[in-house]
Amino acid sequence: MFDIPVRTKTEMRKATRFRNLLLDEGFVMKQFSVYIKPVKSLNVGQTVTRKLSKFIPDNSSISFLYITDKQYLMTENYLGKNCEENEEDVREKNGQLLLF
């Protein structure tokens, strides 16, 4: 989860660069500033965190949250009337598999 300032063009470029880095590392956007990535273990997650922490833009607030597969499986998603697609639909459309 992150809060990156985007008041200037330079800040916008840095924020876009960081979001693209997350995508390149296999993260999926859950919300605009919330990205998720399943990993095999806490150690793997911490390795990814250390790698990404080297690229955090100035004046940004970044939080890495670790949850277990069991906790993630208890997620309840609700859609409002005008919501066109949900996370599962996007994953299916892009040919992604949910592994847990």
N, CA, C and O atoms as a GROMACS GRO file, in nm:
protein
  400
    1MET      N    1   0.086  -0.116   0.000
    1MET     CA    2   0.000   0.000   0.000
    1MET      C    3   0.091   0.122   0.000
    1MET      O    4   0.195   0.122   0.066
    2PHE      N    5   0.052   0.224  -0.073
    2PHE     CA    6   0.140   0.338  -0.078
    2PHE      C    7   0.066   0.469  -0.097
    2PHE      O    8  -0.046   0.474  -0.147
    3ASP      N    9   0.134   0.575  -0.056
    3ASP     CA   10   0.089   0.712  -0.080
    3ASP      C   11   0.210   0.785  -0.137
    3ASP      O   12   0.304   0.817  -0.063
    4ILE      N   13   0.208   0.811  -0.266
    4ILE     CA   14   0.318   0.879  -0.333
    4ILE      C   15   0.265   1.013  -0.385
    4ILE      O   16   0.164   1.016  -0.455
    5PRO      N   17   0.333   1.123  -0.351
    5PRO     CA   18   0.285   1.253  -0.398
    5PRO      C   19   0.291   1.262  -0.550
    5PRO      O   20   0.383   1.211  -0.613
    6VAL      N   21   0.191   1.328  -0.609
    6VAL     CA   22   0.185   1.344  -0.754
    6VAL      C   23   0.145   1.488  -0.789
    6VAL      O   24   0.064   1.510  -0.879
    7ARG      N   25   0.201   1.584  -0.718
    7ARG     CA   26   0.167   1.725  -0.740
    7ARG      C   27   0.238   1.784  -0.862
    7ARG      O   28   0.186   1.876  -0.924
    8THR      N   29   0.355   1.732  -0.895
    8THR     CA   30   0.431   1.785  -1.008
    8THR      C   31   0.450   1.676  -1.112
    8THR      O   32   0.427   1.558  -1.084
    9LYS      N   33   0.493   1.714  -1.232
    9LYS     CA   34   0.518   1.614  -1.336
    9LYS      C   35   0.629   1.518  -1.296
    9LYS      O   36   0.622   1.398  -1.326
   10THR      N   37   0.729   1.568  -1.227
   10THR     CA   38   0.838   1.482  -1.180
   10THR      C   39   0.786   1.379  -1.081
   10THR      O   40   0.821   1.261  -1.090
   11GLU      N   41   0.703   1.422  -0.986
   11GLU     CA   42   0.645   1.330  -0.889
   11GLU      C   43   0.555   1.228  -0.958
   11GLU      O   44   0.554   1.111  -0.921
   12MET      N   45   0.480   1.271  -1.058
   12MET     CA   46   0.394   1.179  -1.133
   12MET      C   47   0.477   1.072  -1.203
   12MET      O   48   0.440   0.954  -1.203
   13ARG      N   49   0.588   1.113  -1.263
   13ARG     CA   50   0.675   1.016  -1.330
   13ARG      C   51   0.732   0.915  -1.231
   13ARG      O   52   0.738   0.796  -1.260
   14LYS      N   53   0.775   0.964  -1.114
   14LYS     CA   54   0.831   0.874  -1.012
   14LYS      C   55   0.725   0.776  -0.961
   14LYS      O   56   0.754   0.658  -0.940
   15ALA      N   57   0.604   0.824  -0.942
   15ALA     CA   58   0.494   0.737  -0.896
   15ALA      C   59   0.463   0.633  -1.002
   15ALA      O   60   0.444   0.515  -0.970
   16THR      N   61   0.457   0.674  -1.128
   16THR     CA   62   0.430   0.580  -1.237
   16THR      C   63   0.542   0.478  -1.247
   16THR      O   64   0.516   0.359  -1.268
   17ARG      N   65   0.665   0.521  -1.232
   17ARG     CA   66   0.780   0.430  -1.237
   17ARG      C   67   0.769   0.325  -1.125
   17ARG      O   68   0.797   0.207  -1.148
   18PHE      N   69   0.730   0.368  -1.005
   18PHE     CA   70   0.717   0.273  -0.894
   18PHE      C   71   0.602   0.175  -0.919
   18PHE      O   72   0.618   0.055  -0.895
   19ARG      N   73   0.488   0.224  -0.967
   19ARG     CA   74   0.376   0.134  -0.997
   19ARG      C   75   0.416   0.033  -1.105
   19ARG      O   76   0.380  -0.084  -1.096
   20ASN      N   77   0.487   0.078  -1.207
   20ASN     CA   78   0.532  -0.013  -1.312
   20ASN      C   79   0.630  -0.116  -1.259
   20ASN      O   80   0.630  -0.231  -1.304
   21LEU      N   81   0.714  -0.076  -1.164
   21LEU     CA   82   0.805  -0.171  -1.100
   21LEU      C   83   0.727  -0.280  -1.028
   21LEU      O   84   0.761  -0.398  -1.037
   22LEU      N   85   0.621  -0.240  -0.957
   22LEU     CA   86   0.537  -0.340  -0.890
   22LEU      C   87   0.479  -0.439  -0.990
   22LEU      O   88   0.480  -0.560  -0.967
   23LEU      N   89   0.428  -0.388  -1.101
   23LEU     CA   90   0.371  -0.475  -1.205
   23LEU      C   91   0.478  -0.567  -1.262
   23LEU      O   92   0.453  -0.686  -1.284
   24ASP      N   93   0.597  -0.514  -1.287
   24ASP     CA   94   0.708  -0.595  -1.339
   24ASP      C   95   0.748  -0.705  -1.242
   24ASP      O   96   0.796  -0.810  -1.284
   25GLU      N   97   0.729  -0.680  -1.113
   25GLU     CA   98   0.763  -0.779  -1.009
   25GLU      C   99   0.650  -0.878  -0.984
   25GLU      O  100   0.659  -0.962  -0.895
   26GLY      N  101   0.541  -0.869  -1.063
   26GLY     CA  102   0.434  -0.966  -1.052
   26GLY      C  103   0.319  -0.926  -0.962
   26GLY      O  104   0.232  -1.008  -0.931
   27PHE      N  105   0.316  -0.801  -0.919
   27PHE     CA  106   0.205  -0.754  -0.837
   27PHE      C  107   0.084  -0.728  -0.925
   27PHE      O  108   0.097  -0.703  -1.045
   28VAL      N  109  -0.035  -0.733  -0.865
   28VAL     CA  110  -0.161  -0.704  -0.932
   28VAL      C  111  -0.226  -0.589  -0.857
   28VAL      O  112  -0.227  -0.587  -0.734
   29MET      N  113  -0.280  -0.493  -0.931
   29MET     CA  114  -0.344  -0.379  -0.867
   29MET      C  115  -0.479  -0.419  -0.809
   29MET      O  116  -0.568  -0.463  -0.883
   30LYS      N  117  -0.495  -0.404  -0.679
   30LYS     CA  118  -0.622  -0.427  -0.611
   30LYS      C  119  -0.704  -0.298  -0.609
   30LYS      O  120  -0.824  -0.299  -0.635
   31GLN      N  121  -0.638  -0.188  -0.580
   31GLN     CA  122  -0.692  -0.052  -0.589
   31GLN      C  123  -0.578   0.033  -0.642
   31GLN      O  124  -0.467  -0.018  -0.660
   32PHE      N  125  -0.601   0.159  -0.669
   32PHE     CA  126  -0.499   0.240  -0.733
   32PHE      C  127  -0.368   0.242  -0.655
   32PHE      O  128  -0.261   0.237  -0.716
   33SER      N  129  -0.371   0.248  -0.525
   33SER     CA  130  -0.247   0.249  -0.447
   33SER      C  131  -0.232   0.127  -0.358
   33SER      O  132  -0.161   0.130  -0.258
   34VAL      N  133  -0.301   0.019  -0.394
   34VAL     CA  134  -0.290  -0.107  -0.320
   34VAL      C  135  -0.264  -0.218  -0.422
   34VAL      O  136  -0.347  -0.247  -0.508
   35TYR      N  137  -0.148  -0.280  -0.409
   35TYR     CA  138  -0.108  -0.388  -0.499
   35TYR      C  139  -0.085  -0.514  -0.417
   35TYR      O  140  -0.040  -0.506  -0.302
   36ILE      N  141  -0.114  -0.630  -0.475
   36ILE     CA  142  -0.098  -0.756  -0.403
   36ILE      C  143  -0.016  -0.853  -0.486
   36ILE      O  144  -0.015  -0.848  -0.609
   37LYS      N  145   0.054  -0.942  -0.415
   37LYS     CA  146   0.131  -1.046  -0.481
   37LYS      C  147   0.140  -1.167  -0.388
   37LYS      O  148   0.190  -1.155  -0.277
   38PRO      N  149   0.091  -1.283  -0.432
   38PRO     CA  150   0.109  -1.403  -0.351
   38PRO      C  151   0.253  -1.453  -0.363
   38PRO      O  152   0.310  -1.453  -0.473
   39VAL      N  153   0.311  -1.494  -0.253
   39VAL     CA  154   0.446  -1.550  -0.251
   39VAL      C  155   0.445  -1.680  -0.171
   39VAL      O  156   0.352  -1.705  -0.095
   40LYS      N  157   0.548  -1.762  -0.188
   40LYS     CA  158   0.552  -1.894  -0.125
   40LYS      C  159   0.573  -1.890   0.025
   40LYS      O  160   0.524  -1.976   0.098
   41SER      N  161   0.646  -1.788   0.072
   41SER     CA  162   0.678  -1.784   0.215
   41SER      C  163   0.705  -1.642   0.259
   41SER      O  164   0.720  -1.551   0.177
   42LEU      N  165   0.711  -1.623   0.390
   42LEU     CA  166   0.744  -1.493   0.447
   42LEU      C  167   0.882  -1.449   0.401
   42LEU      O  168   0.903  -1.332   0.370
   43ASN      N  169   0.977  -1.542   0.397
   43ASN     CA  170   1.114  -1.508   0.354
   43ASN      C  171   1.116  -1.453   0.212
   43ASN      O  172   1.186  -1.356   0.183
   44VAL      N  173   1.039  -1.515   0.122
   44VAL     CA  174   1.032  -1.467  -0.016
   44VAL      C  175   0.970  -1.327  -0.018
   44VAL      O  176   1.018  -1.239  -0.088
   45GLY      N  177   0.864  -1.307   0.059
   45GLY     CA  178   0.800  -1.177   0.066
   45GLY      C  179   0.894  -1.070   0.118
   45GLY      O  180   0.896  -0.958   0.066
   46GLN      N  181   0.972  -1.104   0.218
   46GLN     CA  182   1.067  -1.007   0.273
   46GLN      C  183   1.179  -0.976   0.175
   46GLN      O  184   1.230  -0.864   0.173
   47THR      N  185   1.218  -1.073   0.095
   47THR     CA  186   1.319  -1.050  -0.009
   47THR      C  187   1.265  -0.951  -0.113
   47THR      O  188   1.337  -0.860  -0.155
   48VAL      N  189   1.140  -0.970  -0.153
   48VAL     CA  190   1.076  -0.878  -0.248
   48VAL      C  191   1.067  -0.738  -0.186
   48VAL      O  192   1.094  -0.639  -0.253
   49THR      N  193   1.030  -0.731  -0.059
   49THR     CA  194   1.019  -0.603   0.011
   49THR      C  195   1.153  -0.530   0.013
   49THR      O  196   1.158  -0.411  -0.016
   50ARG      N  197   1.260  -0.600   0.046
   50ARG     CA  198   1.392  -0.537   0.050
   50ARG      C  199   1.431  -0.484  -0.088
   50ARG      O  200   1.488  -0.375  -0.099
   51LYS      N  201   1.401  -0.561  -0.192
   51LYS     CA  202   1.433  -0.518  -0.328
   51LYS      C  203   1.356  -0.390  -0.363
   51LYS      O  204   1.415  -0.294  -0.413
   52LEU      N  205   1.225  -0.389  -0.338
   52LEU     CA  206   1.142  -0.275  -0.372
   52LEU      C  207   1.173  -0.151  -0.288
   52LEU      O  208   1.159  -0.039  -0.336
   53SER      N  209   1.216  -0.172  -0.164
   53SER     CA  210   1.241  -0.058  -0.075
   53SER      C  211   1.354   0.031  -0.127
   53SER      O  212   1.364   0.147  -0.086
   54LYS      N  213   1.437  -0.020  -0.215
   54LYS     CA  214   1.546   0.060  -0.273
   54LYS      C  215   1.495   0.160  -0.377
   54LYS      O  216   1.568   0.250  -0.418
   55PHE      N  217   1.369   0.145  -0.420
   55PHE     CA  218   1.314   0.228  -0.527
   55PHE      C  219   1.200   0.319  -0.481
   55PHE      O  220   1.128   0.374  -0.564
   56ILE      N  221   1.184   0.336  -0.351
   56ILE     CA  222   1.075   0.417  -0.299
   56ILE      C  223   1.103   0.565  -0.328
   56ILE      O  224   1.208   0.616  -0.290
   57PRO      N  225   1.010   0.633  -0.394
   57PRO     CA  226   1.030   0.776  -0.424
   57PRO      C  227   1.036   0.861  -0.296
   57PRO      O  228   0.980   0.825  -0.193
   58ASP      N  229   1.106   0.974  -0.306
   58ASP     CA  230   1.114   1.067  -0.193
   58ASP      C  231   0.975   1.112  -0.151
   58ASP      O  232   0.883   1.119  -0.233
   59ASN      N  233   0.960   1.143  -0.024
   59ASN     CA  234   0.835   1.194   0.034
   59ASN      C  235   0.717   1.098   0.017
   59ASN      O  236   0.602   1.140   0.014
   60SER      N  237   0.747   0.969   0.007
   60SER     CA  238   0.642   0.868  -0.010
   60SER      C  239   0.625   0.787   0.117
   60SER      O  240   0.717   0.775   0.198
   61SER      N  241   0.507   0.732   0.133
   61SER     CA  242   0.477   0.642   0.244
   61SER      C  243   0.437   0.507   0.186
   61SER      O  244   0.335   0.496   0.117
   62ILE      N  245   0.518   0.406   0.213
   62ILE     CA  246   0.496   0.272   0.159
   62ILE      C  247   0.479   0.175   0.275
   62ILE      O  248   0.558   0.177   0.369
   63SER      N  249   0.377   0.090   0.269
   63SER     CA  250   0.357  -0.014   0.371
   63SER      C  251   0.350  -0.150   0.303
   63SER      O  252   0.276  -0.168   0.206
   64PHE      N  253   0.428  -0.244   0.354
   64PHE     CA  254   0.422  -0.382   0.307
   64PHE      C  255   0.350  -0.462   0.414
   64PHE      O  256   0.393  -0.464   0.530
   65LEU      N  257   0.243  -0.529   0.378
   65LEU     CA  258   0.161  -0.604   0.471
   65LEU      C  259   0.167  -0.751   0.432
   65LEU      O  260   0.142  -0.785   0.316
   66TYR      N  261   0.199  -0.836   0.527
   66TYR     CA  262   0.207  -0.980   0.500
   66TYR      C  263   0.084  -1.047   0.561
   66TYR      O  264   0.055  -1.030   0.680
   67ILE      N  265   0.012  -1.123   0.480
   67ILE     CA  266  -0.101  -1.202   0.531
   67ILE      C  267  -0.088  -1.344   0.479
   67ILE      O  268  -0.027  -1.368   0.375
   68THR      N  269  -0.144  -1.437   0.553
   68THR     CA  270  -0.135  -1.578   0.514
   68THR      C  271  -0.238  -1.610   0.406
   68THR      O  272  -0.333  -1.535   0.384
   69ASP      N  273  -0.218  -1.723   0.339
   69ASP     CA  274  -0.315  -1.770   0.240
   69ASP      C  275  -0.453  -1.782   0.304
   69ASP      O  276  -0.554  -1.743   0.244
   70LYS      N  277  -0.458  -1.837   0.426
   70LYS     CA  278  -0.585  -1.858   0.493
   70LYS      C  279  -0.656  -1.724   0.518
   70LYS      O  280  -0.777  -1.713   0.498
   71GLN      N  281  -0.580  -1.624   0.562
   71GLN     CA  282  -0.640  -1.492   0.584
   71GLN      C  283  -0.691  -1.432   0.453
   71GLN      O  284  -0.800  -1.375   0.449
   72TYR      N  285  -0.613  -1.445   0.346
   72TYR     CA  286  -0.653  -1.391   0.216
   72TYR      C  287  -0.779  -1.460   0.165
   72TYR      O  288  -0.866  -1.396   0.105
   73LEU      N  289  -0.789  -1.589   0.187
   73LEU     CA  290  -0.907  -1.664   0.141
   73LEU      C  291  -1.034  -1.621   0.213
   73LEU      O  292  -1.144  -1.646   0.164
   74MET      N  293  -1.020  -1.557   0.328
   74MET     CA  294  -1.137  -1.509   0.400
   74MET      C  295  -1.182  -1.371   0.353
   74MET      O  296  -1.276  -1.314   0.409
   75THR      N  297  -1.118  -1.317   0.250
   75THR     CA  298  -1.157  -1.186   0.195
   75THR      C  299  -1.297  -1.194   0.138
   75THR      O  300  -1.331  -1.290   0.068
   76GLU      N  301  -1.378  -1.096   0.168
   76GLU     CA  302  -1.512  -1.086   0.111
   76GLU      C  303  -1.517  -0.964   0.021
   76GLU      O  304  -1.492  -0.852   0.067
   77ASN      N  305  -1.548  -0.983  -0.106
   77ASN     CA  306  -1.556  -0.875  -0.203
   77ASN      C  307  -1.701  -0.847  -0.237
   77ASN      O  308  -1.778  -0.939  -0.264
   78TYR      N  309  -1.739  -0.720  -0.235
   78TYR     CA  310  -1.874  -0.680  -0.271
   78TYR      C  311  -1.864  -0.577  -0.383
   78TYR      O  312  -1.773  -0.494  -0.385
   79LEU      N  313  -1.957  -0.583  -0.475
   79LEU     CA  314  -1.959  -0.492  -0.588
   79LEU      C  315  -2.083  -0.405  -0.584
   79LEU      O  316  -2.193  -0.454  -0.556
   80GLY      N  317  -2.066  -0.276  -0.611
   80GLY     CA  318  -2.180  -0.187  -0.622
   80GLY      C  319  -2.254  -0.210  -0.753
   80GLY      O  320  -2.202  -0.279  -0.841
   81LYS      N  321  -2.371  -0.154  -0.767
   81LYS     CA  322  -2.455  -0.177  -0.884
   81LYS      C  323  -2.387  -0.142  -1.015
   81LYS      O  324  -2.406  -0.213  -1.114
   82ASN      N  325  -2.308  -0.036  -1.020
   82ASN     CA  326  -2.250   0.009  -1.145
   82ASN      C  327  -2.108  -0.042  -1.170
   82ASN      O  328  -2.043   0.001  -1.266
   83CYS      N  329  -2.060  -0.131  -1.086
   83CYS     CA  330  -1.926  -0.185  -1.104
   83CYS      C  331  -1.928  -0.284  -1.220
   83CYS      O  332  -2.006  -0.380  -1.221
   84GLU      N  333  -1.841  -0.260  -1.319
   84GLU     CA  334  -1.844  -0.340  -1.442
   84GLU      C  335  -1.774  -0.475  -1.428
   84GLU      O  336  -1.819  -0.574  -1.486
   85GLU      N  337  -1.666  -0.480  -1.351
   85GLU     CA  338  -1.595  -0.606  -1.338
   85GLU      C  339  -1.525  -0.612  -1.204
   85GLU      O  340  -1.491  -0.509  -1.145
   86ASN      N  341  -1.503  -0.733  -1.157
   86ASN     CA  342  -1.432  -0.748  -1.031
   86ASN      C  343  -1.296  -0.814  -1.056
   86ASN      O  344  -1.262  -0.846  -1.170
   87GLU      N  345  -1.220  -0.832  -0.950
   87GLU     CA  346  -1.085  -0.885  -0.960
   87GLU      C  347  -1.082  -1.022  -1.027
   87GLU      O  348  -0.994  -1.049  -1.109
   88GLU      N  349  -1.177  -1.108  -0.993
   88GLU     CA  350  -1.180  -1.242  -1.052
   88GLU      C  351  -1.206  -1.236  -1.202
   88GLU      O  352  -1.146  -1.311  -1.278
   89ASP      N  353  -1.295  -1.146  -1.246
   89ASP     CA  354  -1.324  -1.130  -1.388
   89ASP      C  355  -1.200  -1.082  -1.464
   89ASP      O  356  -1.171  -1.131  -1.574
   90VAL      N  357  -1.128  -0.987  -1.406
   90VAL     CA  358  -1.008  -0.934  -1.470
   90VAL      C  359  -0.903  -1.044  -1.481
   90VAL      O  360  -0.839  -1.058  -1.586
   91ARG      N  361  -0.884  -1.121  -1.375
   91ARG     CA  362  -0.787  -1.231  -1.376
   91ARG      C  363  -0.823  -1.333  -1.483
   91ARG      O  364  -0.736  -1.379  -1.557
   92GLU      N  365  -0.951  -1.368  -1.493
   92GLU     CA  366  -0.996  -1.465  -1.591
   92GLU      C  367  -0.974  -1.413  -1.733
   92GLU      O  368  -0.929  -1.486  -1.820
   93LYS      N  369  -1.007  -1.285  -1.755
   93LYS     CA  370  -0.992  -1.224  -1.887
   93LYS      C  371  -0.845  -1.222  -1.930
   93LYS      O  372  -0.814  -1.238  -2.048
   94ASN      N  373  -0.754  -1.203  -1.834
   94ASN     CA  374  -0.612  -1.197  -1.865
   94ASN      C  375  -0.544  -1.334  -1.861
   94ASN      O  376  -0.423  -1.344  -1.881
   95GLY      N  377  -0.621  -1.438  -1.834
   95GLY     CA  378  -0.566  -1.574  -1.834
   95GLY      C  379  -0.483  -1.605  -1.711
   95GLY      O  380  -0.396  -1.692  -1.716
   96GLN      N  381  -0.508  -1.535  -1.600
   96GLN     CA  382  -0.434  -1.560  -1.477
   96GLN      C  383  -0.507  -1.662  -1.392
   96GLN      O  384  -0.630  -1.668  -1.391
   97LEU      N  385  -0.431  -1.742  -1.320
   97LEU     CA  386  -0.488  -1.842  -1.232
   97LEU      C  387  -0.474  -1.798  -1.087
   97LEU      O  388  -0.373  -1.738  -1.050
   98LEU      N  389  -0.574  -1.827  -1.006
   98LEU     CA  390  -0.565  -1.806  -0.864
   98LEU      C  391  -0.512  -1.935  -0.803
   98LEU      O  392  -0.577  -2.039  -0.814
   99LEU      N  393  -0.396  -1.930  -0.739
   99LEU     CA  394  -0.327  -2.050  -0.694
   99LEU      C  395  -0.364  -2.095  -0.554
   99LEU      O  396  -0.323  -2.204  -0.512
  100PHE      N  397  -0.441  -2.016  -0.479
  100PHE     CA  398  -0.480  -2.059  -0.345
  100PHE      C  399  -0.618  -2.014  -0.312
  100PHE      O  400  -0.667  -2.042  -0.203
   0.00000   0.00000   0.00000
